């Protein structure tokens, strides 16, 4: 068997029986059974004319030294010089001594080596680099990084070493002016105290600027003298504390006439229309709106809440970040009827009582106020025990009750009685601010969601949750809307989708119903369901209003409604295809 070529053969093999004279070399050549093959593979060819071995590089035999990384045996004999030759090229800092595995990087850009350095040394070097532009290199002894020219100019000293000595500081303090007499206010010998100047303060400032050094700890920066101006004494009213306006409420009527020819106010449900506003909501078939029919403009900042008058929907209530709450006429002239002023900060939420005669508002000024819808007077004021910010307000949906729930920023749901003004119950199980409160199961229970990415179900008046849902894939549920059939609740999830949970005993998520196609991340955007339960509506951070089919979960329509994010969207309870939207620009738009 040929080992490296036809000119070399194994010593234990039999010689060929016949070799012709023409093939036999003129001079005998030694045959090596295992020749030395270096990294540069050479082919030894014995010429017939003379016994001189010419070394010619053979590219075909380069494959002898190419081995797979998994091979454990060599296919050729390596000379001792190559075996003892040191490894060439840079070493791999991430290669371990055990096997071919690589070290895990402990930093994003590589392997950061730990260095022991005291806090005082690190602080001194950090301040030196900030003030002088250079610092010592901890990995190399005596080396610097940064502005090497300054390092050479200052001799590599840090800010601690560049402090003046005690002798120099004492000499400098002797240049300071005397404190003076405390009984003398102005003039020669007046009291200067710790504000006494130095004699050569201007010269000292120039020297410090030239040296680009920091002043010592016992020195102070000296500002230029300011010529005192003769001004009148400040009045007491100018320095007095601002009055507390949280208990000051006012209202203003903007309508054409406060009473009609029969002495009725705007609270009366109009009957001179082509639609019956007294019928039960949800009895008519709903359709998707397609055109813009009206715009209400009066708010100067973003609108946080929109609420139609219960059942009839002939009035619209809006709460804004401009601290105002306004009431609008939906029919007839569609004018602004009344403004309610009493909060000092942005109004977070507003909700009508089941009869509509009163409504409740909450604000970032941590106050809750109960208003009379007709007269505009503030009936009661409420505040939680911890004075937390109210995020969501909900009246108990029954005409014969006087209680409401408040979800606050301190993780609690608080229950108040409007007659006594006192707190009657507290539900404290959430871990972060409460976002939504939804009554279900014929108002015997309610569901709450929070920023802690959980959902909890409660029995009314029992402060212990009956159901707790918190999954790793859940996001914060920021808005909610109950389906008219009473079996499901739609929640606006923070991952750009609307999820649906059952409102029956098990409160399980309906994974077959998920409404996608809009963007809501970063905003608390309303989700609404049509009165007949056929369509789902939601705002969008890009200014759109999206509509889905409840059964198929397919997006039905998409309208460009506002320039900014649409945070409020509500269905009219009686009309077949009318919705109202509002966004961050402060405008309210009516669609049909």
DONU-700437 format. One line per 8 residues: number of its first residue (from 0); their letters; for each residue y, z, x of C-alpha. Coordinates in pm, 1 decimal, padded with zeros to 6 digits. Last residue first. Layout:
NUM) A) Y/Z/X | ...
end
This chain:
591) XXXXXXXX) 05888.3/01229.2/-07313.8 | 06049.7/01413.1/-07025.5 | 06320.9/01680.5/-06999.7 | 06471.6/01755.4/-06661.1 | 06614.6/02084.8/-06535.2 | 06838.0/02069.5/-06226.4 | 06873.4/02344.7/-05963.3 | 06795.8/02137.9/-05651.3
583) XXXXXXXX) 06474.7/02333.9/-05580.8 | 06290.9/02195.8/-05878.8 | 06268.4/02193.0/-06255.2 | 06039.6/02029.2/-06508.9 | 06018.9/02013.2/-06888.8 | 05742.7/01843.9/-07086.0 | 05734.8/01641.7/-07407.7 | 05431.5/01443.5/-07522.8
575) XXXXXXXX) 05307.3/01576.3/-07856.6 | 05584.7/01824.0/-07929.6 | 05499.2/02171.2/-08056.5 | 05431.0/02397.7/-07753.6 | 05642.6/02193.0/-07509.3 | 05450.5/02174.3/-07183.5 | 05595.5/02351.4/-06877.6 | 05662.1/02254.3/-06514.3
567) XXXXXXXX) 05841.6/02466.3/-06253.8 | 05812.3/02432.1/-05874.1 | 05889.2/02063.0/-05831.9 | 05966.0/02020.3/-05460.0 | 06274.0/01818.1/-05374.3 | 06405.1/01483.3/-05493.7 | 06287.8/01532.8/-05848.2 | 06064.5/01365.2/-06109.3
559) XXXXXXXX) 05861.9/01094.4/-05937.8 | 05587.3/01070.0/-06200.2 | 05209.1/01062.8/-06146.9 | 04952.7/00971.5/-06414.2 | 04590.2/01022.3/-06515.5 | 04440.6/01195.9/-06213.0 | 04070.5/01237.2/-06274.8 | 03922.3/01578.4/-06360.8
551) XXXXXXXX) 03688.7/01405.9/-06613.1 | 03719.0/01661.9/-06893.2 | 04067.9/01800.7/-06832.0 | 04232.9/01465.0/-06759.9 | 04491.1/01503.1/-06489.2 | 04872.0/01480.0/-06477.7 | 05094.5/01500.4/-06169.4 | 05468.5/01568.3/-06151.2
543) XXXXXXXX) 05616.4/01448.8/-05824.4 | 05897.9/01585.6/-05604.1 | 05711.6/01589.2/-05271.7 | 05602.8/01953.5/-05299.2 | 05426.4/01872.0/-05623.5 | 05431.9/01998.5/-05979.6 | 05127.6/02041.2/-06198.1 | 04994.9/01924.1/-06532.8
535) XXXXXXXX) 04648.9/01945.3/-06688.3 | 04561.7/01736.3/-06994.1 | 04339.5/01762.2/-07304.0 | 04373.7/02131.1/-07387.4 | 04547.9/02068.2/-07722.8 | 04852.3/02270.5/-07613.5 | 04867.3/02082.7/-07278.7 | 04770.9/02283.5/-06972.1
527) XXXXXXXX) 05028.6/02389.1/-06713.3 | 05027.5/02464.3/-06339.8 | 05345.4/02594.3/-06179.6 | 05411.4/02560.7/-05808.6 | 05437.9/02859.1/-05573.8 | 05514.7/02661.4/-05259.3 | 05378.6/02648.4/-04903.4 | 05089.1/02417.2/-04976.8
519) XXXXXXXX) 05136.3/02237.9/-05308.5 | 05045.9/01877.3/-05236.5 | 04886.1/01667.8/-05511.1 | 04567.2/01463.2/-05538.0 | 04315.6/01723.1/-05650.2 | 04192.9/01884.2/-05971.8 | 03866.4/02074.7/-05941.3 | 03623.1/02119.0/-06226.4
511) XXXXXXXX) 03255.3/02092.4/-06134.1 | 03277.4/02413.3/-05932.5 | 03347.4/02619.9/-06243.3 | 03418.0/02954.4/-06078.6 | 03254.5/03256.9/-06234.2 | 03432.3/03515.8/-06450.3 | 03096.6/03661.9/-06568.7 | 03208.0/03803.3/-06906.0
503) XXXXXXXX) 03420.6/03510.5/-07020.4 | 03740.8/03381.4/-06860.3 | 03563.4/03111.6/-06659.0 | 03740.3/03004.3/-06343.1 | 03905.0/02668.7/-06270.2 | 04050.9/02549.3/-05941.3 | 04365.6/02342.2/-05890.0 | 04395.1/02180.7/-05546.8
495) XXXXXXXX) 04623.6/02153.6/-05249.1 | 04471.0/02433.6/-05037.1 | 04696.7/02710.2/-05175.4 | 04520.6/02720.8/-05509.9 | 04694.6/02677.6/-05844.1 | 04467.9/02850.2/-06094.2 | 04325.4/02715.0/-06421.7 | 04177.5/02968.2/-06664.0
487) XXXXXXXX) 03877.6/02901.4/-06882.5 | 03711.9/03008.9/-07210.2 | 04011.4/03075.3/-07435.0 | 04003.4/02728.5/-07591.2 | 04377.2/02696.0/-07522.6 | 04316.4/02700.3/-07143.5 | 04492.3/02980.6/-06957.5 | 04748.2/02892.1/-06690.2
479) XXXXXXXX) 04774.9/03042.4/-06342.8 | 05002.1/03033.3/-06037.5 | 04972.9/03150.3/-05673.3 | 04597.3/03162.9/-05607.4 | 04572.6/03242.4/-05235.7 | 04292.3/03051.7/-05067.9 | 03917.3/03094.0/-05107.5 | 03665.4/02965.9/-04852.6
471) XXXXXXXX) 03560.5/03310.9/-04735.3 | 03498.5/03424.8/-05095.1 | 03669.8/03708.5/-05279.9 | 03580.8/03775.9/-05644.2 | 03602.1/04125.9/-05795.9 | 03503.8/04193.9/-06154.2 | 03536.3/04503.5/-06375.6 | 03844.0/04630.0/-06194.8
463) XXXXXXXX) 03931.5/04997.7/-06243.1 | 04271.9/05094.0/-06387.1 | 04157.8/05093.2/-06752.5 | 04449.4/05022.6/-06991.5 | 04339.7/04660.4/-07045.4 | 04000.4/04595.8/-06892.8 | 04046.5/04429.7/-06557.8 | 03944.2/04114.7/-06372.1
455) XXXXXXXX) 04016.3/04065.9/-06002.9 | 04063.0/03751.4/-05795.7 | 04098.8/03753.4/-05418.4 | 04288.5/03568.0/-05150.1 | 04481.5/03881.6/-05035.6 | 04794.7/03704.2/-05159.0 | 04697.9/03817.9/-05506.5 | 04531.5/03717.8/-05827.5
447) XXXXXXXX) 04509.7/03904.8/-06158.4 | 04289.6/03851.0/-06462.9 | 04341.3/04030.6/-06795.6 | 04117.2/04187.5/-07053.9 | 04125.0/04276.8/-07423.8 | 04381.8/04006.4/-07497.4 | 04139.0/03800.6/-07707.0 | 03915.7/03753.7/-07401.8
439) XXXXXXXX) 04196.3/03661.2/-07162.0 | 04542.2/03778.8/-07047.9 | 04668.7/03621.6/-06724.4 | 04861.5/03803.2/-06447.1 | 04956.9/03609.1/-06134.4 | 05091.1/03664.1/-05780.5 | 05026.3/04024.4/-05673.8 | 05136.1/04114.9/-05319.6
431) XXXXXXXX) 04861.7/04229.8/-05082.9 | 04548.4/04446.9/-05076.7 | 04477.5/04459.4/-05448.9 | 04323.1/04771.8/-05600.5 | 04612.0/04961.6/-05760.8 | 04635.1/04921.2/-06138.9 | 04899.5/05163.4/-06266.8 | 04940.4/05283.9/-06623.3
423) XXXXXXXX) 05203.6/05425.0/-06861.6 | 05525.5/05381.4/-06660.9 | 05823.7/05504.4/-06855.9 | 06095.8/05324.5/-07049.7 | 06008.6/05518.8/-07364.4 | 06033.4/05225.9/-07603.8 | 05966.3/04944.8/-07356.1 | 05639.4/05098.0/-07235.5
415) XXXXXXXX) 05551.6/05000.5/-06879.2 | 05232.8/04892.4/-06697.0 | 05234.7/04848.6/-06318.8 | 05017.0/04607.5/-06124.7 | 05019.7/04710.5/-05758.4 | 04996.2/04538.8/-05420.1 | 05343.3/04647.2/-05297.1 | 05504.5/04311.3/-05380.2
407) XXXXXXXX) 05477.4/04371.5/-05751.9 | 05282.9/04248.1/-06053.2 | 05447.7/04380.9/-06369.6 | 05270.8/04435.7/-06700.0 | 05428.2/04476.9/-07045.3 | 05410.6/04715.1/-07337.3 | 05579.9/04727.9/-07676.8 | 05296.3/04624.0/-07906.4
399) XXXXXXXX) 05291.2/04499.1/-08266.5 | 05342.2/04128.6/-08197.7 | 05056.7/04106.6/-07949.6 | 05050.2/03918.0/-07621.6 | 05108.6/04214.3/-07381.8 | 05424.1/04102.4/-07209.9 | 05383.5/03947.1/-06865.3 | 05601.8/03968.2/-06554.2
391) XXXXXXXX) 05521.8/03831.3/-06206.2 | 05672.4/03896.2/-05863.5 | 05854.3/04227.9/-05907.8 | 06000.5/04355.4/-05576.5 | 05896.8/04714.3/-05506.4 | 06101.8/05023.4/-05585.6 | 05808.8/05252.1/-05495.1 | 05802.4/05423.0/-05835.4
383) XXXXXXXX) 05866.6/05092.7/-06010.8 | 06202.3/05024.4/-06170.4 | 06300.7/04959.5/-06530.2 | 06624.9/04890.9/-06714.4 | 06660.7/04877.2/-07089.2 | 06851.6/04700.7/-07367.3 | 07072.8/04461.7/-07170.6 | 07294.6/04280.8/-07420.8
375) XXXXXXXX) 07278.2/03904.6/-07463.0 | 07329.9/03913.2/-07840.0 | 07047.0/03685.4/-07951.2 | 06792.9/03714.3/-07669.7 | 06828.4/04089.4/-07629.7 | 06750.6/04165.8/-07268.2 | 06499.7/04389.1/-07088.1 | 06577.3/04434.7/-06720.7
367) XXXXXXXX) 06352.0/04491.9/-06421.0 | 06513.3/04584.7/-06089.9 | 06395.7/04540.4/-05731.8 | 06713.3/04349.5/-05624.4 | 06466.5/04066.5/-05564.8 | 06467.1/04012.6/-05937.8 | 06271.6/04067.6/-06255.8 | 06358.9/03951.7/-06607.9
359) XXXXXXXX) 06224.9/04044.1/-06952.1 | 06291.2/03872.8/-07282.2 | 06365.3/03995.5/-07629.4 | 06365.1/03846.7/-07981.1 | 06100.2/03592.8/-07880.5 | 05829.9/03739.1/-08105.4 | 05564.4/03760.6/-07830.4 | 05828.1/03886.4/-07580.9
351) XXXXXXXX) 05971.0/03615.9/-07361.2 | 05917.2/03600.4/-06984.6 | 06135.4/03578.4/-06675.3 | 06044.1/03565.3/-06306.8 | 06184.9/03598.1/-05953.1 | 06558.3/03622.9/-06021.5 | 06746.2/03590.6/-05692.7 | 06977.1/03878.3/-05609.2
343) XXXXXXXX) 07251.0/04083.7/-05774.5 | 07105.7/04084.4/-06124.2 | 07317.0/04139.8/-06432.8 | 07434.8/03808.7/-06571.2 | 07289.9/03643.6/-06883.3 | 07430.6/03300.2/-06966.1 | 07424.5/03162.0/-07320.7 | 07398.0/02840.0/-07521.2
335) XXXXXXXX) 07393.7/02551.5/-07275.4 | 07376.7/02232.1/-07476.8 | 07095.0/02017.9/-07610.4 | 07321.3/01877.3/-07888.1 | 07049.8/01883.3/-08155.2 | 06723.2/02006.9/-07999.0 | 06622.2/02194.3/-07680.1 | 06916.7/02433.8/-07680.4
327) XXXXXXXX) 06941.3/02618.7/-07350.4 | 06937.8/02985.6/-07244.5 | 07044.7/03082.0/-06893.2 | 06946.1/03353.9/-06646.3 | 07169.8/03394.1/-06342.8 | 07105.1/03548.9/-05998.5 | 07171.6/03211.1/-05823.6 | 06797.9/03200.5/-05745.2
319) XXXXXXXX) 06735.1/03087.1/-06099.2 | 06578.8/03191.3/-06426.6 | 06560.7/02939.7/-06712.8 | 06499.2/03002.0/-07084.2 | 06447.1/02711.1/-07324.6 | 06501.3/02727.8/-07700.1 | 06344.0/02522.8/-07983.2 | 05991.8/02592.0/-07851.1
311) XXXXXXXX) 05855.1/02694.8/-08192.1 | 05553.1/02904.8/-08085.4 | 05728.0/03131.9/-07831.0 | 06065.6/03003.2/-07697.6 | 05996.7/02788.6/-07393.8 | 05995.5/02948.1/-07046.8 | 06111.5/02808.5/-06712.8 | 06096.2/03010.1/-06388.2
303) XXXXXXXX) 06217.5/02994.9/-06027.1 | 06506.2/02748.2/-06042.2 | 06668.2/02669.8/-05707.6 | 07043.1/02714.3/-05670.8 | 07367.7/02622.8/-05846.3 | 07242.0/02640.6/-06202.6 | 07438.6/02449.6/-06466.3 | 07280.0/02108.3/-06511.2
295) XXXXXXXX) 07041.3/02016.2/-06793.2 | 06895.7/01665.1/-06777.7 | 06768.0/01453.6/-07068.8 | 06532.2/01169.3/-07168.0 | 06319.6/01087.6/-06863.7 | 06034.4/00851.4/-06940.3 | 05652.2/00842.2/-06935.4 | 05512.1/01157.4/-07091.0
287) XXXXXXXX) 05129.2/01181.4/-07114.3 | 04995.6/01234.3/-07465.7 | 04906.3/01533.4/-07681.5 | 04729.2/01545.1/-08016.9 | 04875.8/01790.1/-08269.8 | 04720.1/02120.3/-08379.5 | 04782.3/02280.6/-08040.5 | 05064.1/02510.3/-08146.8
279) XXXXXXXX) 05032.4/02641.7/-08506.0 | 05298.1/02500.3/-08733.7 | 05650.5/02637.2/-08753.6 | 05820.2/02367.2/-08545.5 | 05752.4/02097.7/-08807.3 | 05875.2/01769.7/-08665.6 | 06127.1/01517.2/-08798.6 | 06402.9/01775.9/-08764.2
271) XXXXXXXX) 06619.0/01957.4/-09018.0 | 06405.7/02273.4/-09004.1 | 06563.0/02444.0/-08704.3 | 06410.6/02779.1/-08600.1 | 06681.0/03044.2/-08634.9 | 06750.6/03221.8/-08307.1 | 07049.6/02994.8/-08253.6 | 07244.7/03213.0/-08492.7
263) XXXXXXXX) 07252.1/03207.1/-08871.6 | 07567.5/03266.0/-09077.6 | 07483.4/03006.4/-09342.6 | 07737.8/02753.0/-09216.2 | 07609.4/02800.3/-08861.3 | 07686.9/03089.8/-08630.3 | 07767.5/03102.9/-08255.2 | 07944.8/02771.2/-08263.1
255) XXXXXXXX) 07983.7/02513.3/-07984.9 | 07769.3/02700.2/-07737.6 | 07880.0/02868.4/-07413.5 | 07827.1/03236.7/-07495.0 | 07877.5/03471.0/-07200.5 | 07681.8/03778.8/-07104.1 | 07743.2/04079.2/-06884.2 | 07540.8/04343.4/-06704.7
247) XXXXXXXX) 07651.1/04611.7/-06460.0 | 07370.9/04847.6/-06360.7 | 07280.3/04659.7/-06042.2 | 07647.1/04623.9/-05949.8 | 07664.6/04916.5/-05709.1 | 08021.4/04916.7/-05581.8 | 08085.9/04820.6/-05223.1 | 08167.7/05108.5/-04990.8
239) XXXXXXXX) 08531.3/05173.1/-04900.7 | 08681.7/05041.5/-04577.6 | 08926.5/04800.0/-04741.2 | 09002.4/05044.3/-05023.0 | 09117.4/05306.9/-04773.8 | 09385.3/05078.4/-04638.4 | 09379.3/04965.4/-04278.0 | 09692.1/05069.0/-04088.4
231) XXXXXXXX) 09942.9/04794.9/-04026.4 | 09919.8/04587.3/-03714.1 | 10083.1/04600.7/-03371.4 | 09870.1/04393.8/-03140.6 | 09721.1/04541.2/-02828.3 | 09718.0/04302.8/-02530.1 | 09359.2/04258.1/-02427.3 | 09259.2/04347.8/-02073.1
223) XXXXXXXX) 08995.6/04130.2/-01916.9 | 08643.2/04256.7/-01939.2 | 08470.4/04479.9/-01690.4 | 08092.5/04481.6/-01668.0 | 07950.3/04820.2/-01590.5 | 07808.2/04999.2/-01291.1 | 07552.7/05280.8/-01268.9 | 07260.6/05042.6/-01323.0
215) XXXXXXXX) 07381.3/04807.1/-01052.7 | 07547.5/04479.4/-01137.8 | 07333.1/04170.0/-01117.0 | 07390.0/03930.4/-00833.2 | 07530.2/03582.5/-00822.7 | 07682.4/03668.8/-00481.7 | 07993.4/03468.0/-00561.6 | 08014.4/03606.9/-00914.3
207) XXXXXXXX) 07972.1/03960.8/-00786.2 | 08246.5/03904.5/-00533.0 | 08479.6/03768.8/-00797.7 | 08412.0/04062.8/-01028.8 | 08478.8/04308.9/-00746.6 | 08809.3/04146.4/-00665.7 | 08915.0/04171.9/-01029.3 | 08805.8/04536.1/-01053.7
199) XXXXXXXX) 08988.2/04648.6/-00744.5 | 09117.9/04978.3/-00882.8 | 08830.6/05041.2/-01120.9 | 08893.6/05104.7/-01488.3 | 08855.0/05425.3/-01689.3 | 08662.3/05363.3/-02013.2 | 08441.1/05670.9/-01971.7 | 08744.0/05892.3/-02038.2
191) XXXXXXXX) 09076.1/05710.8/-02042.7 | 09310.4/05991.5/-02145.8 | 09672.0/05919.5/-02076.6 | 09822.0/06009.7/-01737.4 | 10100.0/05757.3/-01774.3 | 10134.7/05615.4/-02124.7 | 09937.7/05667.0/-02441.4 | 09735.9/05941.2/-02607.4
183) XXXXXXXX) 09806.5/06241.7/-02385.0 | 09617.2/06553.3/-02494.7 | 09290.8/06429.4/-02342.6 | 09446.3/06423.3/-01995.4 | 09336.7/06152.7/-01760.1 | 08997.3/06008.7/-01671.2 | 09102.3/05923.6/-01320.2 | 09081.2/05567.1/-01203.7
175) XXXXXXXX) 08774.6/05444.5/-01020.9 | 08787.4/05363.6/-00652.5 | 08589.4/05676.5/-00572.0 | 08301.8/05527.2/-00769.9 | 08270.2/05247.1/-00515.2 | 08239.6/05486.9/-00225.0 | 07971.4/05678.6/-00411.2 | 07784.7/05356.0/-00487.1
167) XXXXXXXX) 07799.0/05248.2/-00122.3 | 07661.3/05582.4/-00007.5 | 07389.4/05580.4/-00268.8 | 07275.7/05240.6/-00149.6 | 07354.3/04922.0/-00333.2 | 07073.6/04762.1/-00532.0 | 06930.7/04446.5/-00372.3 | 06586.8/04599.3/-00321.5
159) XXXXXXXX) 06542.8/04652.1/-00693.7 | 06665.4/04301.8/-00779.7 | 06409.5/04140.8/-00548.2 | 06461.7/04054.1/-00186.0 | 06331.7/03725.1/-00043.4 | 06589.7/03718.5/00232.9 | 06877.7/03656.2/-00004.9 | 06957.1/03311.0/00133.9
151) XXXXXXXX) 06592.0/03219.2/00189.5 | 06500.1/03306.7/-00167.6 | 06809.2/03122.8/-00286.0 | 06690.4/02807.0/-00111.0 | 06334.4/02858.8/-00234.9 | 06440.7/02832.0/-00598.5 | 06110.7/02890.7/-00778.6 | 05796.2/03018.6/-00612.4
143) XXXXXXXX) 05768.3/03240.5/-00308.8 | 05507.0/03302.2/-00039.2 | 05460.7/03617.0/00168.9 | 05098.8/03674.0/00066.3 | 04965.1/03396.4/-00151.7 | 04824.4/03462.4/-00501.5 | 05107.1/03688.1/-00619.5 | 05375.3/03426.1/-00540.4
135) XXXXXXXX) 05697.2/03620.2/-00511.7 | 05996.3/03536.8/-00731.9 | 06281.1/03288.6/-00752.2 | 06563.5/03197.8/-00989.7 | 06806.3/03478.3/-00908.5 | 06861.3/03645.8/-01245.3 | 06551.5/03550.7/-01445.2 | 06320.2/03528.3/-01143.5
127) XXXXXXXX) 06432.0/03866.4/-01015.2 | 06394.3/04020.0/-01360.6 | 06033.9/03897.9/-01372.9 | 05964.9/04020.7/-01020.7 | 06095.2/04369.3/-01104.5 | 05908.4/04379.5/-01434.3 | 05581.7/04272.2/-01268.3 | 05620.6/04532.7/-00996.6
119) XXXXXXXX) 05693.4/04808.6/-01249.7 | 05405.0/04706.1/-01472.3 | 05160.1/04723.3/-01184.2 | 04967.4/04422.2/-01066.3 | 04591.6/04361.6/-01066.6 | 04514.5/03992.2/-01081.0 | 04269.8/03831.8/-01322.7 | 04176.0/03471.2/-01268.5
111) XXXXXXXX) 04256.8/03218.2/-01537.6 | 03991.3/02949.7/-01576.2 | 04113.8/02623.2/-01720.9 | 04382.7/02473.2/-01943.1 | 04298.6/02648.4/-02270.3 | 04211.2/02974.5/-02099.3 | 03885.7/03164.2/-02049.6 | 03699.8/02850.2/-01953.2
103) XXXXXXXX) 03323.2/02883.8/-01982.7 | 03139.9/02831.3/-01657.1 | 02936.6/02518.1/-01621.2 | 02557.5/02493.2/-01631.8 | 02373.2/02310.2/-01352.8 | 02137.9/02593.7/-01267.2 | 02239.4/02940.0/-01155.5 | 02518.1/02942.7/-00896.8
95) XXXXXXXX) 02771.9/02847.8/-01161.8 | 02992.4/02541.8/-01164.6 | 03347.3/02590.7/-01299.0 | 03526.7/02578.9/-00965.4 | 03360.7/02247.0/-00876.7 | 03393.1/02205.2/-00502.8 | 03606.0/01927.8/-00360.7 | 03428.6/01646.5/-00174.6
87) XXXXXXXX) 03146.6/01652.2/00078.6 | 02860.6/01897.6/00097.5 | 02784.1/01996.0/00455.3 | 02534.1/01786.5/00662.9 | 02221.5/01980.6/00753.9 | 01990.0/01758.7/00548.8 | 02167.0/01446.8/00669.3 | 02118.9/01540.3/01033.6
79) XXXXXXXX) 01757.5/01630.2/00962.4 | 01682.8/01277.1/00852.9 | 01584.6/01215.6/00485.9 | 01240.2/01073.6/00420.6 | 01230.2/00865.9/00102.3 | 01148.0/00904.7/-00267.7 | 01268.4/01262.3/-00283.4 | 01118.2/01507.8/-00530.8
71) XXXXXXXX) 01274.6/01729.9/-00806.1 | 01430.1/01455.9/-01021.7 | 01646.0/01567.9/-01312.8 | 01974.0/01451.0/-01164.9 | 01820.7/01106.9/-01119.9 | 01788.8/00974.9/-00767.7 | 01967.3/00689.6/-00597.7 | 01856.6/00703.6/-00231.5
63) XXXXXXXX) 01579.5/00447.2/-00264.6 | 01793.4/00231.1/-00494.8 | 01996.6/00125.0/-00193.2 | 01695.3/-00081.2/-00092.8 | 01808.1/-00404.7/-00252.3 | 02141.7/-00378.7/-00077.8 | 01970.1/-00431.9/00264.1 | 02187.7/-00352.9/00563.4
55) XXXXXXXX) 02060.4/-00536.3/00874.3 | 01944.8/-00352.3/01185.3 | 01800.3/-00599.5/01434.9 | 01485.3/-00478.5/01611.9 | 01429.1/-00668.4/01934.5 | 01071.9/-00774.7/02020.2 | 01163.7/-01135.1/02081.8 | 01101.1/-01477.1/01925.7
47) XXXXXXXX) 00917.7/-01339.3/01623.2 | 01195.2/-01122.5/01510.6 | 01112.4/-00780.6/01388.0 | 01318.9/-00689.8/01085.6 | 01420.9/-00330.7/01027.9 | 01599.1/-00289.4/00695.4 | 01871.6/-00031.5/00678.4 | 01959.6/00224.3/00415.6
39) XXXXXXXX) 02285.2/00403.9/00481.6 | 02198.9/00750.9/00360.5 | 01944.6/00764.8/00641.5 | 01590.9/00635.6/00635.8 | 01363.5/00776.3/00902.1 | 01033.1/00589.9/00908.5 | 00709.8/00730.4/00768.5 | 00414.0/00532.0/00907.2
31) XXXXXXXX) 00595.1/00406.0/01211.6 | 00455.0/00081.5/01357.9 | 00518.9/00021.9/01722.8 | 00585.8/-00336.2/01823.2 | 00359.8/-00543.7/02049.8 | 00532.6/-00839.0/02207.1 | 00469.7/-01202.3/02105.8 | 00446.3/-01114.9/01738.2
23) XXXXXXXX) 00136.4/-01216.3/01538.7 | 00212.4/-01455.3/01249.0 | 00158.5/-01776.5/01451.6 | -00155.9/-01636.6/01600.1 | -00308.4/-01583.3/01263.4 | -00404.9/-01240.7/01150.8 | -00751.0/-01193.5/01009.9 | -00924.7/-00891.0/00867.5
15) XXXXXXXX) -00614.2/-00699.7/00770.3 | -00603.0/-00352.4/00908.5 | -00763.9/-00081.4/00706.7 | -00538.5/00177.3/00552.5 | -00515.8/00520.8/00704.7 | -00202.4/00445.0/00903.0 | 00000.2/00335.4/00599.4 | 00175.7/00007.1/00628.5
7) XXXXXXXX) 00512.3/-00112.7/00745.4 | 00621.2/-00476.4/00779.6 | 00561.4/-00560.6/00410.9 | 00819.1/-00315.7/00305.2 | 00902.7/00052.2/00262.8 | 00565.7/00202.3/00180.3 | 00332.1/-00095.7/00138.5 | 00000.0/00000.0/00000.0
end
